[in-house]
Amino acid sequence: MSLQEFDALIDRMKLAFEYAENLGQYVDAAKILYQMNEELPDDLQIQLEELDDPELAKSFVMRYHSNIKSAIVDYRQRLMNF
């Protein structure tokens, strides 16, 4: 995947994530985090726990959002170096 393709995909996911988070739809936001994580190479993917209880979705999003963002930045750096 090229940097431009990755950026376009992640930008759409970020918008969807922010929209869901702003509306308080944390289960949907968590699903988007899972999708973002799946777009990363295996060595950069974050080991996410299963979200079994929708009541815990907000804390799940808060816990993993910054980790996913960091992994995305790392992958972008890799793509820029190719």
N, C-alpha and C positions, 0 to 999 in steps of 0.2 A: 504494500500500500504506500502511495506517495504521501508526502507531508501535506499537500493540498487536499487530497482525498480524506486523510485522517482529520485534518482541521475542520473540513466541511461536515463530516459525520459527527465529530465531537461537539462542534458548535450547535448543531441541531439538538443533540442530546442535552447539552447544557441549558438551552432555552426551555426544553421540555421539563428538565429537572427544576429549574428556577420557577417555572409556572406552577408545577405541582407543589413545590415547597411553599410558595407564596399563598397558595390556596389552602394550605394545611393538609394536603393530600399526601401524607408521608408514606403510605404504602406504595403509591405510584412513584414517588420520588425514590424510594428504595429500589423498586424494580428498574428504574433508569440507572441507578448506580451499578446494579448487577450487569446491565447491558454495557455500560461504559467499561467496566472491569473486563468483560469478555472481549472487548476490542483490543486490549493490550496483549503484548506477547506474554507467553507463559511465565517467564522469569520476572515480569513486572506486575503480574496480577496479584491483587491483595486477596488473602484468604478470608473471605467473608463468611460469617456464620449464617445459618438459615434464619430467616425471619418467620418464626412460627406464630407469633402473637402480634396481630396488627396494632395492639395497644403499645407495643414497643418500637413501632416504626420510626417515631420521631427521634428517639435516642439512637437507633440504628443509623439514621441519616446523619445525625450530628457526629457520631463516632467515626464513620467511614468516609464522609465527604472529603475531608482534607487529605486523607491517605490516597484516595483515587485521584484527586487533583495533582498531588505530587507525582504519582506514577505517570499521569498523562504528560506532565512537564518533562519527566525523564525520557519518555518515549519520543516526544517531539524533538528533544535534543539528539537522540539517536538518528531520527529521520533526517534532521538537518545536516548531520555529519556524513550521510551517504551520498 
